[in-house]
């Protein structure tokens, strides 16, 4: 296992590529920091820490530094994609399971799950459209 300082150092080349490269045994492995993934996926650091607290992702650690390999990065992407489809974190955890550090389970939905999610999102959209309409009426009256 590499020393913590070797994992925590960033070369300018790795920084430009958005990933760290650490020697792990005989293989080179790319690691991303929490900041790298935050920028890449447009989420806050707190969001990624919250996903970790909920068991959705499990980064490697080097001291206090969270390091995400390509598998963990893919898992983060799947979780974010699922949230953008309107699923709650509890639903995502049920669909994908806790992160065991292995190959990430892709989000696979049944036709029923897709239909239920569409119905829920359409209901939410209708409620938002009503609220927008009421606010526009209030704005014109003001």
Secondary structure, DSSP 8 states (H G I E B T S, - for coil): ---HHHHH---HHHHHHT-EEEEETTEEEEEEEHHHHHHHHT--HHHHHHHHHTTS---EEETTEEEE-HHHHHHHHHHHHHHHTT--HHHHHHHH----SSS-------HHHHHHHHHHHHHHHHHHHHHHHHHHHHHHH-
